[in-house]
Amino acid sequence: MKLDAVKALLLDMDGTLVNSDASVERCWGRWARTHGLDPQEILKVVHGRQGYATMAVLLPDRPMEQNHADNRLMLAEEIADTEGVVPVPGAPEFMAALATLPHALVTSANVPLAEARMTAAGLPMPKIRVTAEDVTASKPDPEGFLLGAATLGVPPEACVAFEDSEAGIAAARAAGMRVVGVGPRAAAMAPDAHVEDLTRLRVEPLPDGSLALHIDHIDHIDA
């Protein structure tokens, strides 16, 4: 499959470039047990969102101020816990191929957490990145993706987003972007294309300044 008329790629981090599931499960498992919640149920909600937004879904009657306070503590734990954080297969090669092409990171992590996890995974930090500090609303709100496109100077419809989570795919779609889903969580969300990892992707710069995104093996295509 080839996606044409692409001007830029917008990349989620956790689950898309970096496998941080081990750290997420440890940190959120502790938080879940403290609040009498099932850690496995929390893992159905946490991916893609900022921490305070996850807490608001799980504890809807709790004051938002407490969610933000807990989120600050959670971020400190996650920044310190990089054991088992590794690149998604194919991510190093994919990032190297994008080095001189229009792309941006769009993540629900803040800058310290993004830097900690990208460093632990041995991946370069994109020069253009949208992090938690840059937005007023968490995914599934499209604000982050729209800001990434605007910073690159590319219309949203000319961007392709790479995402692994329900919240992230919903955000990219709301921004008017095509979506490549990465990994098992993305498969159920019927993205425009789905791949198990990043090993079978190739980006080709074209003479008109656009990009051709080649996907050698398609696991799912939304017709």
N, C-alpha and C positions, 0 to 999 in steps of 0.2 A: 504494500500500500504506500502511496505517496500523498502527503498533504501539501498542496500548492498555495500560492498567494499568502505566504507567511512572511511577516516582517520581523517578528521577534518571538522569543520563547520566554515564558514566565514560569519559574520553577518553585514549587513548594520544597521544603527541606525534609522534615521528619516523615519517613515512610516513602519518600520519593527519591531523594539523594542519599539520605542517611537512615540507616536502621538503628533507631534509638529505643526500640520496643522494650528492651531489658530495663533500661533506666526508667522509662515511663511506668512500667509495671511495678517497679520497686517503690518509686516515689508516690505514685497515686494509690498503690496498695496500702501504704502506711496511712495516707490521708483517709482512705475509705474505712479502714478499721477504726480509726479514731472517731469517725462519725457514724459508726454502726451500719455501714453500707457494704454491699457485696463488691469486692474488687473486680470481679469478672463483669458485672453490670456496668461499672464505671468505664471499663475499657471499650464498651460499645459507644460511649459518648465523647470520650476525651480527645480522640484524634482529630486534628485539624483546627480545634478551637483554642483560643487563649484560655488560661486556667480559670479566670474569674467567670467566663462564660460557661464553662463546663460545670462549675460549682452552682451557678444560677439554675442550670437545667436540673441538676440532681437535688438541690435544696431550694426549691422555688420560693419558699416562705422566709428565707433568711435575708437579712438586710444586705444590700449590695456592698456596703462599706466593709462588711466582714469578708465577703468574697474577695474583694481587692486586697484586704490585709492578708488573707490566707494565700492568695496568689503570689504575693511578694515572698512569703516564706517558701512556697513551692518552687519558685524560680531559683532561689538560692540553693535549695536541695538539688534541683536538676542540674544546675551549673556545676556543682561539685561532684556529681555522679555521672561520670562518662565511661564507667566500666562496661564493656560490651558494645559500645557505640562504634559501628563500623559502616563503611560505605555500602550502599545498595550495589549489587553486582552491575558492573558496567559504568557506574557513576564517574570514576576517575577518568576514563577514556572519553566519556560524553562531555564532561566539564572541560577537558583539554580541547576538544573539538570546537567548543563554544567560545573559547578564549577571546577571539577577535570578532565574534558575531554578536548581534544585539540580543541581550538576555538580561534577566534580572531575577533575583531571589525574592519571593513573596511568602513570608513565613509568619506564623502566629507567635514565634519565639521573640524574645527581646534580643538586643544586640549581644549582650554577654552570653546568653544561652546559644544563640546562633553561632557565635565565634567558637564557643567551647565544643559544640558538637561537630561543626565542620572541621575544626582542627583535629579532634579525636579521630575523625574518619579520614583524615589526610586529604581533604578536599579544599580547593581554593575558594575563598569568599568572593562572590561576584562584586564588581565595583558598584553596581546599582543593586540596592536591596531595599525592600520594604519590610520593616519589622514592627513589633507591637508598639513601639514608641511613635510610629508614624501615622497610626490610624486611631479613629475614635470608636470603631466597631469591629468586633471579631468576625472571622469567617463563621457562618455562611454569608455574611454581608459582603458585597463585592468591592467595598472600598479599597482594600489592599491591592487587588488586581487592577482596578481602574487607575490607582495611583502609579502602579508599576508601568502600565502602558503609557500614561501621560508623561512620566519621567523619561521614558525611552523615546517619546515623541511619535508613538505608533498608535493608530486607531485600535480599539479593543478587538474589533472583528478581524484584524490582521494578526492577532496574537494567538499562539497556541499555549495553553496552560498544561503543566504536568502536575498531577495531583494523585493522592492515594486515599483520601478520606471522603466521606459523604459531605461533610461541611465544606471542604475545599472544592469539591466538584460543583456543589451548588453555588458557591461563591463565583467560580469562574464562569459558569453558565449565566448567572445573573449579570455578569460583566459583559456578556455577549461574545465570549471566546469559545473556540473549539477546545476540547479537552482530551488529552491522552491520560488515561488512568494507569497507574503503576501499582502492581502488587495485588494481593488477594482482596484487600478491603475495597478496592476500586471496582472490582469486577461486577458487583451487583448494582452499580450505579449507572450502567449503560453509557459509559463515555463514548466519544466518537471513535476512539480506538483504545484497546487495552493491551498492556504488555506485562509480563511477570516481573521484569526488571529492565535495566537500561542497556543490556548487552546487544540488542538487535536494532539499535537506532543509528541513523546516519543523517547528518545535516549537510546539505550541499548549498553553498552560496551561488546564486544565479547572477547573470550579467546585469539584470535590471535592478539589482540590489535586494531582491527578495530571497527567501530561503525555501528550499525543498526539503521536507522532512520525510525521510524514507524509513519505513518500519518493515523490517524483513519478515517478521512473523507476527501475525495478528491473532490474538487470543479472543478478541471480541470487537465487533464493529457495530455501531448503532446505525441501522439502516434508515 
